[in-house]
Amino acid sequence: MDSTHLPLVTIFGGSGFVGTQIVQLMARKGYRMRVAVRRPDLAGHLRPLGDVGQIVPIQANVRNLESVRRAVQGAGIVINLVGIRFESGRQRFGAVHVAGARYIAEASRAAGVKSLVHMSGLGLSGNKNSSFALSKTAGEAEVLGAFAEAVIIRPSIIFGPGDGFFNLMASLARLSPVLPLIGGNSRFQPVYVGDVADAFVVAAEGGVPGGRTYELGGPDIETHKQLLQRIVRETGRSNPLLPLPDGLAKLLAVPLSLLPKPLLTPDQVSLLGTDNVVSDAAIAEGRTLAAFGVTPTPMDAVLSSYLWRFRRHGQFDRQTA
């Protein structure tokens, strides 16, 4: 592909789990990219994904409007993947998910950006007890208010090598004799990271109508309990599940939330108690992976390819599992 006619792309938060996949896909298509992150020195793993000079990590903080403006200057496509799971120091939900999202949308509009794609999440709009959910929902409104043609993408739990859910739970299964079960009946629709990345690239290239919110889920809908049972099976373990009432779970989360990297916060307990599946409205209106021409990948096709690490004898257990 002739890259001279492709617009410059700025990806905020592009060094993470989903961002790395998107960068790799866009590099193959010939795009030049600025990867806007707080610590460019920690984004060096992205450079080898493209040709020399094709991928350039730059410093930007979504809490700083001037740095956002510099990052989007001259770009034709902007992707915002920035999000935090818990608050720490100046990294507050409101500052990152609401004000930061508004800064990116306003700066993109002022810079003449043609395409803006914003990462949100499923199961958030109806949750009034989670500060995370409220901030992400407010951020969506800010984005569409400043950039009406933006594409909002709400994925369910994302799985794949390096994910934050299945790897964490598998680690706990290896370390703890029991697995705590919070919101066991809550339904989830895990979606493969490669499918999410494909959707973002299609949206960035104008392949779906803007000004709409798309909901991404995989082909399997399972309860939180079923997902933990699946992890136990995949890791060849026999950990019993210990159901925790909501009140006790939030009490337990208080000390865990004080760790440098919290294992669990009261806010996350609220999220685990909420369904996280594609809505009937999104299905009826064609606002799903189908809109991007993506066939969802089942968990069975991917999980075993990386959860084997958590078996007692690693890869050698796969021969007898």
N, C-alpha and C positions, 0 to 999 in steps of 0.2 A: 504494500500500500504506500502511496506517495504521502509521506508525513508532512510535506511542506504545506499542504492544504488543510491539515488538521489543526483545530484550535488547541491552544495551551490549556492544560487542565490543572486546577489547584484542588488538592484533596486534603481537607483538614482531618487530622487524626488518622492519616493513611498508613501509619507504621504498625497498627495493631492487627488483630486476628483477621477481621474482614478486610481491612484496608490493604494488607499485603496481597490478598487474592485479587482485589480490584486493580492494584498497581500492576501486577503481573499480566492480567488480561489486557489492560490498556497499553502496556508496553509492547505486547505482541502485535497490537494493531497499529503501532507506530506513533502513538501520542507522546508528546513531551509533557512531563509532569513536575509540578512543584508539590512536594509533600510537606504540608504545614504542620509542624509539631512543636511542642514546648522544648523538647530536647533533641535537636537535630543530630547530636553526637550518638544518640541511641537508635538512629534510623539508618545506619550504614548498611544493614542487611538488605535494603531495598535496591541499592545501586546496581548490584550484579543482575537484577531482574531485567535490565534493559541495556542498551548500548551506552557507550561513554557519553556522559552529559545528558542522557535522555531523562533520568530521574534525579531530581535535585531536592534533598531535604532542606527546608528553610525554617527559621525560627518564627513562630507565631503563637500567640496566646489569645484564645477567643474572648478572654476577659478584657483584652486591650484592643480598642477599636482601631488605632493607628496601625498596629501590626496586622490586623485583619485586612485593612485597606491595602497595605503593601503586598500582602499575599495574593490578593485577587486581581491586582492591577495587570491588565493585558490578557487576562484569562478569558476563554470563551465558555468553559465548563467549570463548575464548582461543585464539589461533593463534600458534604459535612457528615462525618462519622463520629464526631466528638461526643463522648458521654462518660459519666462517672457512675460507679455502682454505689459509692458511699461518699460522704462529705468529709473533707479534711483541710484544715487551714483555710486558705482563701478559695479553695475549690468547693463552692457551694452549688447545690442543685440550681438555684435561681440564677446564679452568675453564669454557669456553664450552659445549662439546658434552655434557659429563657433568654437572658440578655445576650449570651454568646451566639445563640441561633439568630437572634434579631440582628446583631452586628454583621454576621456573615451575609444574611439576606439583604440588608440595606446596602452594604458595601458592594455586593454583587450587582444589585440594581444600578447603583451609581457608576460602576465600572463598565456597564454595558454587557455583562455576562448573558449569554443566550440560554444556558441550561443550568439549573440548580437542583440538585438531588439531596434530600435530607433524610438521615436515618432516625427513625423513632422506634416504637416497639408495640407488639400486640398486648392486649389485655390491660391497657393503661387508662383508657378514657373513662371507664366506669369505676375506677378505684379512687375513692375519696379519702382513704386512710393512709395512702402512701405519698410522702413528699416527692419521691422520685417520680411516681406516676403523674402527679399533678404538674410537676415541672416540665416533663416531657410533652404532656398534652398542651400546656401553655406555650411551649416552644414551637409546636406545630402551628398554632394560631399566629404566632409572631412571624414565622417564616412566610406563611401564605398572605399575611397582611402586608408584608414588605415586598414580596415577590410572588404575585398571584399565579404565575405559571409554574411554580416550583412543583416537583414531584416528591411526595412524602412516602417513604417506604417503612412499613411496620412489620418486621420479621418476628416470628415466635422464637423460642430458644434455638440458637444456632449451634449445630454440631459439626465436628470435623477435627482433624489433628490440631491440637493447641486450643481447643474450645475451653470455655470457663465453667461449664456445668458438668459434663460427663467426666472430664478429667478430675475435677474437684471431688465429685462423689466417689469416683473410683479410688482416689487417694485415701478418702475417709474409710472406704471399705477395706483397704489394706492396713490402715492404722488402728481402726476402732473395731471392737468385737460386735457392736451393734450400729445400725444406721438410723439416725433420727428421722422421723417422717413427719413433715409439717404440711398441712393441707393435702392429705393423701388423696382426696377425691377431686382435686382441682385438675382440669384437663389441659394438656399441652399438645402442641403440634410441631415438634422439632423440624427444623428446615436445614438442609445441607449448606455449608458455607459457600461451596462452589455455585450453587443455584442462586444464592443471595448476590454474590458477586456478578453473575451473569445479568441478573435483573438490574443492578445498578448501572452496568455498562450500557445496556439497552436504553434505560431511562436517560442517561447522560447524552446519548446520541439522538435523543428525540424520538425514540421508538414507541413511546406511549404518550397519550394526552397528558399535558401538564395541568396543574391546578387540582389534582386529585390525590387521594390517599390510597395506597395499595397495601394489601395485607398478604404476607408471605408465610405459608405453612407447608410442611411436608405431607406425604400421603398417609402418615400414621398419626392417629389421635390416641394418646394414652394418658391415664391419670398419673399424678406424681408418684403414687405407689407403684404403678406398673413400670414407670421409668427406672425407679430404684431397683425393682426386681430384675429388670433387664440388665442393669449394670452389674448386679451380683452374679447373674448368669454369665455375662461376657467375661467377667474376671475370674470365673471358676471358684467363687467363694460361697459361703453359706451364712453370711451375716443376717441375723434376724432384724426386722424393721421395728423400731420403737415409736409408735404413734405419740405425738406430743400435742396436747390441746393448745389452741391459739394463745391463751393467756400464759401458759407455762413456757411456750416457745419464745414469746416476747421477753419474758423474764430472763430466760437463759441467754437471749441475744444481747442483753445489756452488757455483761462483762465481755462477751465476744466482740462486741462493737468497739471496744476500747483498745483492741490490738492494733499495732501499726498498719497491718492489712487485715481488717475485720473479716472473720470467717462468716459472721452472720450479724445482721442488724435488725432491730424491730421493724424497720421499713421493709426489709426483704421478707420478713415473715408475712407481712400483709400481701406482698406480691405473690408469694407461694400459695396463698389462699384464694387467688383469683384465677379464673379460667383464662387460658392463653391460646385461643384458637381463632381461626379465620371466621369472620362473621357471616351470617346468611346473606346480609346485604352485599358484602363484598363479592360473594360467590355469584349472586344474582346479577350484579352489575359488571361482572368481568374484571374486578379489581384484585386479581390474584396472580400467582406465577404464570397462569395461562396467558395473561395479557402480554407477557414478555417472551412468549414462545418457549418457556422453560418447562420441561417435564420434571416434577419433583422427585428427588432421589430418596429412597427408603433408608431408614436407619440400618436395616440388616445388611445393606450393601457397603457400609462404611465403618460402623462402630468397631467391628472386630479388627480392622486394619490398624487401630492405634490403642485400643483398650487392652490388647494382649500384654502390654507393658506392666499391667497391674496384676497379672496372674502370679502365682507363687513362684513359678519357674520361668517366667517371661515367655519368650517365643517357643520354648520347648514344650510348654503346656498345650500349645495349639495342635500338636500332633495327636494328643489323646483326648482333647475336649469333645 
